[in-house]
Amino acid sequence: MKDIGLTAVYVKGEYGYTAYIQEFGGVITQGETIPEAEENLYDALQLFLETETISNSTDSVNSIKKPFLSLTKAL
């Protein structure tokens, strides 16, 4: 199994930091400090992955899934 690296981005704002994971647009949070934002980012990622797992395990009989897009990381 190949390890996948994720990139955390921290943007300083007026009241602290906004943090998101570059590779997952839906994972975003905030914190007053970078360590707080980082801790919140772990929580946000965990919730994101749990939600994805639940949505993938509750397919209905009427749903159709097919490959849509394949991405390859350039080295």
C-alpha positions as CSV (number, residue, x, y, z in Angstrom):
1,M,0.0,0.0,0.0
2,K,1.4,3.4,-1.0
3,D,1.3,6.2,1.6
4,I,-0.6,9.3,0.5
5,G,0.7,12.7,1.7
6,L,-1.7,15.4,2.6
7,T,-1.0,19.1,2.7
8,A,-2.3,21.3,5.5
9,V,-2.7,25.0,4.6
10,Y,-3.0,27.7,7.3
11,V,-4.1,31.1,6.4
12,K,-3.7,33.9,9.0
13,G,-6.8,36.0,9.4
14,E,-7.9,38.8,11.7
15,Y,-9.1,36.3,14.4
16,G,-6.7,33.4,14.0
17,Y,-6.1,30.8,11.3
18,T,-8.2,29.1,8.7
19,A,-6.9,25.6,8.0
20,Y,-7.8,23.3,5.2
21,I,-6.4,20.2,3.5
22,Q,-5.3,21.0,0.0
23,E,-6.2,17.6,-1.4
24,F,-9.8,17.6,0.1
25,G,-11.8,20.7,-0.6
26,G,-14.4,19.7,2.0
27,V,-12.0,19.6,4.9
28,I,-11.8,23.1,6.4
29,T,-11.7,24.5,9.9
30,Q,-10.2,27.3,12.0
31,G,-8.4,28.0,15.3
32,E,-7.0,30.9,17.2
33,T,-3.4,29.4,16.9
34,I,-1.8,27.1,14.4
35,P,-1.7,24.2,16.9
36,E,-5.4,24.7,17.7
37,A,-6.3,24.9,13.9
38,E,-4.2,21.7,13.4
39,E,-6.0,19.8,16.1
40,N,-9.4,21.0,14.6
41,L,-8.1,19.9,11.2
42,Y,-7.6,16.3,12.4
43,D,-11.1,16.3,13.7
44,A,-12.5,17.7,10.5
45,L,-10.6,15.1,8.4
46,Q,-11.9,12.3,10.6
47,L,-15.5,13.5,10.2
48,F,-15.0,13.9,6.5
49,L,-13.7,10.3,6.1
50,E,-16.5,8.9,8.4
51,T,-19.1,10.7,6.3
52,E,-17.6,9.3,3.1
53,T,-17.6,5.8,4.6
54,I,-21.2,6.0,5.6
55,S,-22.3,7.4,2.3
56,N,-20.5,4.6,0.4
57,S,-22.0,1.9,2.6
58,T,-25.6,3.0,2.3
59,D,-26.1,2.6,-1.4
60,S,-29.6,2.0,-2.5
61,V,-30.7,-0.6,-5.1
62,N,-31.5,2.3,-7.5
63,S,-28.1,4.0,-7.4
64,I,-25.6,3.6,-10.2
65,K,-21.9,4.1,-9.7
66,K,-19.3,4.1,-12.4
67,P,-15.7,5.4,-12.8
68,F,-15.6,9.1,-13.5
69,L,-12.1,10.4,-13.3
70,S,-8.7,8.9,-12.6
71,L,-6.0,11.1,-11.2
72,T,-2.3,10.3,-11.2
73,K,0.2,12.3,-9.2
74,A,3.1,13.5,-11.2
75,L,6.5,12.7,-9.6
